[in-house]
Amino acid sequence: MSEVRNIEMEIFEIISNGGNAKSTAYEALSKAHEGNFAEADQLVEAAHQDLNKAHKTQTQLIQAEINGDKFEKSLLMIHAQDHLMTSISEISLIEQMIKMLKRIDELEKRA
């Protein structure tokens, strides 16, 4: 039973770190809209650190399964995977949006 609980904790780590990453990325986007690009860049880096934690936990679960550890797939696991995938996708888009905001800022300063 403790093994199941450990897996559940790892699943919650994926959800938590993925959610934190996405939230931080949206905070970065807000800073970019304010023209505070240095802080936006720092927040994007922080988002990637949380994203890496979530991805590391996901990788550990995948490796455990490859190595023969059996555990029941659950709706919670599916939710964690969906949450992580969405966070990765949104952070990528936010990074592109920040680049566009920087470019717009540069162009407006030249005009």
Secondary structure, 3 states (H helix, E strand, C coil): CHHHHHHHHHHHHHHHHHHHHHHHHHHHHHHHHCCCHHHHHHHHHHHHHHHHHHHHHHHHHHHHHHCCCCCCCCHHHHHHHHHHHHHHHHHHHHHHHHHHHHHHHHHHHHC
